[in-house]
Amino acid sequence: MADRQSVFAFKQFVIHQDRCAMKVGTDGVLLGAWARGGSRILDVGTGTGLIALMLAQRYPDGSVTAIDIDEAAARQAAENAAQSPFADRVSVACQPVQEHCGCYDAVVCNPPFFIGSLPAPDRRRSLARHAETLTYEQLMTAGNRLLADDGELSVVVPFDYWKRMEDAAIIEGFFPSRVCAVKTVARKSARRYLLAFRRTPCQCEHEELVVGDEAYGGLTEAFYLNF
């Protein structure tokens, strides 16, 4: 029997993650519940396939392409997708986004974000967490190439990387469309930011979310078993 940490059950699907360097976490759940999708969705660095499956659940008329450079993670994501109710609408490939081709209404990424910090001892975990194989600039360049004219690119980053990600997006010609500050305690500063960008000028929407509060529950209740 698999240990509890190797399997994470949601309301409509189950995530097996024993072969993935990065496990299910709050960042991925928040991004999967917050990001806008469409009829054609690309999940970059899919890992377990969590975000791809969440978007497939939220957009029943959409098809989701999920890619990852880690072969073991891509295989496990494909297995998770195949065992889900959305198997016919989610495809998984082991491929870097720099080489991917297509046109999408939405590009979503929980990116490797550490820059210039000490890599993790585990090589696969290090690749998943450190921006050595996918820099912010490379992500934005790929997003600009892959997005439809009215598409949206969505990411989640730690609070101290927000400005770097936004700068990379603006340099590539993107405009901020939505910003959500995520706090763990209402009276404290945000620890994460959910960011969305578009290729055309737009009014940026700002919001705030506290993990565990009513708004957080409303955002995630379609997924967590305890809601």
Secondary structure, 3 states (H helix, E strand, C coil): CCCHHHEEECCCCEEECCCCCCCCCHHHHHHHHHCCCCCEEEEECCCCCHHHHHHHHHCCCCEEEEEECCHHHHHHHHHHHHCCCCHHHEEEEECCHHHCCCCEEEEEECCCCECCCCCCCCHHHHHHHECCCCCHHHHHHHHHHHEEEEEEEEEEEEHHHHHHHHHHHHHCCCEEEEEEEEECCCCCCCCEEEEEEECCCCCCEEEEEECCCHHHHHHHCCCCCCC
